[in-house]
Amino acid sequence: MRLDKFLNVSRIIKRRTVANDACDAEHVNVNGKRAKASYDVKEGDILEITFGQRTLKVRVLNVKEHTTKADAADLYEVIS
């Protein structure tokens, strides 16, 4: 699954266009490297998303095309 779509499906970023813009602005790292929106997310990847001064670090646990809002948090684990 594309990185921008995963960020949207997992509800880390609410809109896919905003997720795409965050990737283009180099605010998203995958496994320590800058990632484009087209990066193919896999289970076990470590994502670092920078929101202003705050950085969210998560581990991908599951990749699903569709999920409910209640189950979205089960797709990742917050590391720090």
C-alpha positions in Angstrom: 0.0 0.0 0.0 1.2 3.5 -0.8 2.6 5.5 2.2 0.1 8.4 1.7 -2.8 5.9 1.6 -1.6 4.1 4.7 -1.3 7.4 6.7 -4.9 8.1 5.7 -6.4 4.6 6.3 -4.7 4.4 9.7 -6.0 7.9 10.6 -2.6 9.2 11.5 -3.2 12.0 9.0 -6.9 12.6 8.3 -6.8 13.5 4.6 -4.8 11.7 1.8 -3.9 15.0 0.1 -2.4 16.3 3.3 -0.5 13.0 3.7 0.8 13.4 0.2 1.9 17.0 0.9 3.6 15.9 4.1 5.6 13.3 2.1 6.5 15.9 -0.6 7.7 18.3 2.1 10.0 15.6 3.6 8.1 15.4 6.9 7.9 11.6 6.7 10.7 9.2 7.2 10.5 5.4 6.8 13.2 3.3 8.5 15.4 6.4 8.9 15.2 7.6 5.3 13.0 10.3 3.6 10.1 8.6 1.8 8.0 9.6 -1.1 4.2 9.2 -1.0 4.5 6.3 -3.4 6.7 4.2 -1.0 5.3 0.7 -0.5 4.5 0.3 3.2 5.2 -3.1 4.7 4.6 -4.7 8.1 7.5 -3.9 10.5 8.4 -0.5 8.9 9.2 2.3 11.3 7.5 5.6 10.3 8.5 9.0 11.7 6.1 11.8 11.0 7.0 15.4 12.0 4.2 17.7 13.0 5.8 21.1 13.6 8.0 20.6 16.7 6.5 17.2 17.5 7.6 13.9 16.0 5.4 10.8 16.1 7.2 7.5 15.7 5.2 4.4 14.9 5.7 0.7 13.9 3.5 -0.7 11.2 1.7 -3.8 12.5 -0.8 -4.5 9.8 -1.6 -3.2 6.3 -5.2 -3.2 5.2 -6.9 -1.5 2.3 -10.0 -0.5 4.4 -10.7 -0.4 8.1 -13.2 1.2 10.5 -12.4 4.2 12.6 -12.4 2.0 15.7 -9.9 -0.5 14.3 -7.6 2.0 12.7 -5.3 2.2 15.8 -4.7 -1.6 15.4 -2.7 -1.0 12.2 0.2 0.6 14.1 2.0 0.8 17.4 3.2 4.1 18.8 6.9 3.9 19.8 7.5 7.4 21.0 
